[in-house]
Each structure stands twice: as structure tokens, then as C-alpha cells.
Amino acid sequence: MFRLIDNWRARHRHPASLVLHAVGIPLLVAGMVLGAWQLLHSQWSWWWRPVGLIVASYILQGIGHALEGNDMGEVVLLKKLLNKPYIAIAP
């Protein structure tokens, strides 16, 4: 568990990136929980609420990674699967 946290901290050193992630990660979780709740209660006519939270989350985290100079975790995974070069930790 500590190795996972250490790896995350190595990829998120810029203070602004940490703030963006501190806002973005809870937005992502909230979007997923809200989406699941809406599906369970057949309220998908409001689909834009969880989608908006998730999109906002990824925009904030993307800005954070742009400041860091490295790729987002999901992008790293996708590039690995496609055998493309990626930047896991900025120099």
C-alpha cells in the first residue's frame, strides 16, 4: 500500500497539481456514485450530472498532469497496451 502511495506522490509533486487532484479525485468518485444511484433509481434522464462531474474531474487532473509534464495514469495504461511511448514520471 505504501508503495502505491509513494508512486502516486512521485507523479504528483507540483503544488497546483496536488490541489487540482484534491478537487478532481472526489469529483470522479462523486460522479461514479451519482451515476450508480441514478441507474438504480431509474433517473437516467439526468445523465448529464454524473457525466459532467466525471468530465470535470478528468479536465482538472489533466491540467495537473500537464503542469507535471507526465501522462495521466489511464493514458499511461492505454499507451502501454498500444506499445506507445509514455511519460510516467517527468524528469
C-alpha positions as a Markdown table, in Angstrom:
| # | Residue | x | y | z |
|---|---|---|---|---|
| 1 | Met | 0.0 | 0.0 | 0.0 |
| 2 | Phe | 2.8 | 2.4 | 0.9 |
| 3 | Arg | 4.5 | 1.7 | -2.4 |
| 4 | Leu | 1.3 | 2.7 | -4.3 |
| 5 | Ile | 1.2 | 5.9 | -2.3 |
| 6 | Asp | 4.9 | 6.6 | -2.9 |
| 7 | Asn | 4.4 | 6.0 | -6.7 |
| 8 | Trp | 1.4 | 8.4 | -6.7 |
| 9 | Arg | 3.4 | 11.0 | -4.8 |
| 10 | Ala | 6.3 | 10.7 | -7.3 |
| 11 | Arg | 4.0 | 11.6 | -10.1 |
| 12 | His | 2.3 | 14.4 | -8.3 |
| 13 | Arg | 4.8 | 16.8 | -6.9 |
| 14 | His | 3.7 | 20.2 | -8.2 |
| 15 | Pro | 1.6 | 22.1 | -5.6 |
| 16 | Ala | -1.0 | 23.2 | -8.1 |
| 17 | Ser | -1.3 | 19.6 | -9.4 |
| 18 | Leu | -1.9 | 18.4 | -5.9 |
| 19 | Val | -4.7 | 21.0 | -5.4 |
| 20 | Leu | -6.3 | 20.0 | -8.8 |
| 21 | His | -6.2 | 16.3 | -7.9 |
| 22 | Ala | -7.6 | 17.1 | -4.4 |
| 23 | Val | -10.6 | 18.6 | -6.1 |
| 24 | Gly | -10.7 | 16.3 | -9.2 |
| 25 | Ile | -10.5 | 12.9 | -7.5 |
| 26 | Pro | -13.5 | 13.5 | -5.2 |
| 27 | Leu | -15.4 | 14.8 | -8.3 |
| 28 | Leu | -14.7 | 11.5 | -10.0 |
| 29 | Val | -15.9 | 9.4 | -7.1 |
| 30 | Ala | -19.0 | 11.6 | -6.7 |
| 31 | Gly | -19.8 | 11.2 | -10.4 |
| 32 | Met | -19.5 | 7.4 | -10.2 |
| 33 | Val | -21.6 | 7.2 | -7.1 |
| 34 | Leu | -24.2 | 9.6 | -8.5 |
| 35 | Gly | -24.3 | 7.6 | -11.8 |
| 36 | Ala | -24.8 | 4.3 | -10.0 |
| 37 | Trp | -27.5 | 5.8 | -7.8 |
| 38 | Gln | -29.3 | 7.3 | -10.8 |
| 39 | Leu | -29.2 | 3.9 | -12.6 |
| 40 | Leu | -30.5 | 2.1 | -9.6 |
| 41 | His | -33.4 | 4.6 | -9.3 |
| 42 | Ser | -34.2 | 4.8 | -13.0 |
| 43 | Gln | -33.4 | 8.5 | -13.2 |
| 44 | Trp | -31.1 | 8.4 | -16.2 |
| 45 | Ser | -32.8 | 11.5 | -17.7 |
| 46 | Trp | -30.4 | 13.4 | -15.6 |
| 47 | Trp | -27.4 | 11.6 | -17.2 |
| 48 | Trp | -25.5 | 14.8 | -17.6 |
| 49 | Arg | -24.9 | 15.3 | -13.9 |
| 50 | Pro | -22.6 | 12.3 | -13.3 |
| 51 | Val | -21.1 | 12.7 | -16.8 |
| 52 | Gly | -20.4 | 16.4 | -16.1 |
| 53 | Leu | -18.7 | 15.5 | -12.7 |
| 54 | Ile | -16.5 | 12.9 | -14.4 |
| 55 | Val | -15.6 | 15.1 | -17.3 |
| 56 | Ala | -14.7 | 18.0 | -14.9 |
| 57 | Ser | -12.6 | 15.6 | -12.8 |
| 58 | Tyr | -10.6 | 14.5 | -15.8 |
| 59 | Ile | -10.1 | 18.0 | -17.1 |
| 60 | Leu | -8.7 | 19.1 | -13.7 |
| 61 | Gln | -6.5 | 16.1 | -13.4 |
| 62 | Gly | -5.3 | 16.5 | -17.0 |
| 63 | Ile | -4.3 | 20.1 | -16.2 |
| 64 | Gly | -2.4 | 18.8 | -13.2 |
| 65 | His | -0.5 | 16.3 | -15.3 |
| 66 | Ala | 0.2 | 18.9 | -17.9 |
| 67 | Leu | 1.8 | 21.0 | -15.1 |
| 68 | Glu | 3.8 | 18.0 | -14.0 |
| 69 | Gly | 4.9 | 17.1 | -17.6 |
| 70 | Asn | 3.7 | 13.5 | -17.4 |
| 71 | Asp | 0.8 | 11.4 | -18.7 |
| 72 | Met | -2.3 | 10.6 | -16.6 |
| 73 | Gly | -2.4 | 7.0 | -15.2 |
| 74 | Glu | -5.2 | 6.0 | -17.6 |
| 75 | Val | -3.2 | 7.4 | -20.6 |
| 76 | Val | -0.1 | 5.5 | -19.4 |
| 77 | Leu | -2.1 | 2.3 | -19.3 |
| 78 | Leu | -3.6 | 2.9 | -22.8 |
| 79 | Lys | -0.2 | 3.7 | -24.3 |
| 80 | Lys | 1.4 | 0.6 | -22.7 |
| 81 | Leu | -1.4 | -1.5 | -24.2 |
| 82 | Leu | -0.7 | 0.1 | -27.6 |
| 83 | Asn | 3.1 | -0.1 | -27.2 |
| 84 | Lys | 3.4 | 3.7 | -27.5 |
| 85 | Pro | 5.9 | 5.8 | -25.6 |
| 86 | Tyr | 4.6 | 7.5 | -22.4 |
| 87 | Ile | 5.9 | 9.7 | -19.6 |
| 88 | Ala | 5.2 | 8.1 | -16.3 |
| 89 | Ile | 7.3 | 10.4 | -14.1 |
| 90 | Ala | 8.6 | 13.7 | -15.5 |
| 91 | Pro | 12.4 | 14.1 | -15.3 |
